[in-house]
């Protein structure tokens, strides 16, 4: 049975939201180039010497980018079957935040540099050229973190407890002879820096007992590093058993992450 001809909105949707076609791929590449260029301009604008010399040029370029991204946002609202679904989606929020700061900066100039949030739009690069392996790896990491959230929280609170106890002990040992350890919060800060092996060196013990405790905390820090690594490794191994996903975008709920042989959206049931 012959399929009915595609409407202009369907064709517009395929170009803007899908990267499987040549036109869609070209659109995404051009969009990413524009986003990258706008971020570079914003970064250069933060250099005072350049802004003082070329401020008028920066203003014109920024307005040009804002107009382009505003038109793009409007076209997305026109093309998508359910505009509110796109507005509430992750990319919809990011796309809106990419243009709002410019208009707000007219009233509140200090908000101008919030435009660097456009860098988040570069996440669309995962859809180009069917770079599914990058998308899958990011999903593996997110799902693994979520699956191990309870274990990570227990580990996190255990580390907090260790640093509070170690900092309190160090305060008792050092505060009479070392002005650096003048309070328990200051001592806990030292314990965090030492346990994480950061070692700023702004605070250090001077008593023999304090140095012994510091040495123990340093060695303990190396042991603690291995714990979250093992937790995440086990969670990622479980996620690796799941099926691979495609870049197919649901035209109704605008969600990705469908299996290669999926014909219907697993989130809303719409036909893909």
N, C-alpha and C positions, 0 to 999 in steps of 0.2 A: 504493500500500500504506500502510495506516494505521500510523503510528509508535506504539510502545508508550508508555504514560504515563510522564512523568518521575518519578523517585524524589525523595524529599525531599532527598537528598544532591546530586542534580543541580540542583535548584532552589536549594539553598543555595550551590552552587558558582557558579551564574550571578549570584546576588546579590552575592557577596563578590569574585569574581575578574573578572567581566565588567562593563563600563560601557556596553554597548550597550543594555541594557534600562533601563526607568524605575526599577525597584527597585535595580538595580546602580548607577545614577547617583546615586540618593538616598543609598545606603549610602556611596559614595565621598565625596560632599559632606559628609555628617555626620561621617565619619571624619576628613576634612581639617580640619573646624572643631574637632573635639576635639583633634587634634594641635596645631593653631595655638594653641588656648586653653592647652594644657599647656605649650607653649614659653613663652608669655607669663607664665604663673605662675612657671615656673622662673627667668625673667629678673627678675621682680619680687622673687622670694625672695632673689636675690643682693644686693638693696639692704638694707644693714644696718638702717636706720631702720624700714623696712617689716617686715623679718623679726622685729625685736625686739618690735614691736607686735602683729603678726598671725601669729606663728609657729605657733600651734595651728591656725589656719585653713589655713595653707599645708600643714601635715601632713595634715589631713583631705582637702583637695582633691587632693593628690598621691596619696594612697592610693586615692581614688576613680578617678582617671585610670588608675592601675596596674591596678586590678581590671578596669576596662572593657577596657583593651588586652590583658590576660591572657585574658579571655573571648574577645575577638576572635581572638587567636592560636590558641586551642584550637579555635574554630569553623573556622578555616582548615585546621587539621590534619585535622579531621573531614571537611570538604567535598572536599578535594583527593584525587584517586585515589591518588597516590603521595606520602605525607607527607614522606618523606625527600628527595624532589626539591624540595619547597617549602622544607624546612629548610635545604638547601644552596644555594638560589637567593639572588640578591642581595637581593630584598625579604624573603625569609625570615630572612636574617641580620639585616637592619636591624630587622625587626619584633621579633625576639628581643632585640636590644640595647636596644630601646625600653623593655623591662620589667625586664630583669635588673638594671640599676643600682639600682632601688628596693629590691630584695630584698638586694642586696649592701651597700647603704648601712646596713642594720640592723646589719651587722657592721663595715663600714668606712665611717663617715660621710663621709669625704673624697671618696668616689666619687659622692656624690649629684648633683653638677652635671654628671656624664656624661650625665644625662638629656637634655641639649640635643641629643644625637644623634638625638632624635626629629625634628629638623628635616629629616633625610634622608628621612623618610617622606613629606614633602610632595612628593617626586618623583612620587608617584602622581597628582598633578594633571595630568600629561601624558596620562593615560588618560581623564580626565573630558571630556565633551562632544566626544569624538572629536578631541581637539586633536592630530591627527596631524602637522600642520606643525611643531609644537614638537618632537615626538618625532623627526621626520625630521631637523630641523636639528641636534639633539643627536647623532644617529647619524652625520650627515655630518661633524661636528666630530671625533668619536671616531675614525671610520674614516680621516679625513684625517690626523689626528695619528699614527695607527698606520702608515699608508702612508708618511709622511714621516719616520718615526722615525730612520732612518739619517742622513738629511741633517741633521736637527735635532741629532743627537748629534755629528756632525762639526762643525757650526757651534758647538755648545756648547763642545766641547773647544778649538776655535780661539779662542774668546773667552777661555777660561781661560788659554791660552798667551799671548795678547796681554796680559792683565792681569798675569801673572807677569813677563813681560819688561819691561813698562812700569813696574811697581812696583819691580823690581830696579834699573832705570836711575834712577828717581827717588830710590831709597835712596842710590845712589852719588853723585848730584848734591847731595842735601839733607842727608844725615845729619850732616855736620860742622858745619853752621851752623843747622840746624833740628831742635830736639828732638822735634818731632812725628813725624818720620820716623826713629824710633829702631830699627827692625828691618825686615827684608824683608816679613814677614807684615803689619805695619802699613802698609807702602807698597803692598802688593798690595791691601789693603782700600781704601786711597785710590783706587787705579786702578779698582777695581770700581765704587765710588761715582761716580767721574768718568765712566767709560766708559758707564755706564747712565744718565747725565744726571740722577742723583738729587741730587747736590750738597749733602750735609749741611753742609759748611763747617767741620766740626770740625778738619780737617787741610787745610792749603793750602801750596803752595810759596812761598818768598820770594826765591829766587835768579832772575836773568834766564833762565838756561838751564832751570831747573825750570818757570818760567812758560811758556816756549816748548813744552816737552814736554807740559805740562798742556793748553795750547791745542790741540795736535795730537790728544791723546786725546779732548778734548771734541768736536772736529769728527768724529773717527772714530766716536764714539758715535752720532751722528746717521746716519752711513752704515750702521752695523751694524744699526740698528733695521729698516731696509728689507729685510734679508736673510730673516729668518724670516717676515716678512709675505708675501714672494713665494713662499716654499716652501709655506706653508699655503694661499695662494690657488690655486696650481696643484693641490694635492691636493684641495681642496674642489671645484674645477671638475670634476675626474675623478669625484668621488663624486656630483655632481649629475646625472650621466648615468644613475644607477641608478633603478630603479623605486620608486615611492612605496609606503609601508608602511601597515599598518592597526594598530589597537589590539588585534586578536585575540590572545588568550592561549591557548597550547597547554594542554589539560587534563592532559597527561602530564608534559612537561618544564617547563611554566610559562614558556616563553620567548615574547617578542613579536618583531615585526619581520617579519611575513609580508606577501606581496604581496596586493593587493586581491582577486584572483581565486583565491587559494590555497585548496585544500580539504584539504590535508594539511600537517602541520608540516615545514618544511624542515630542522629540526634533528634530530627523532627519527622522523618519518614518521607520527606519530599523526594520526587524523582530527580536523579542526578543527570 
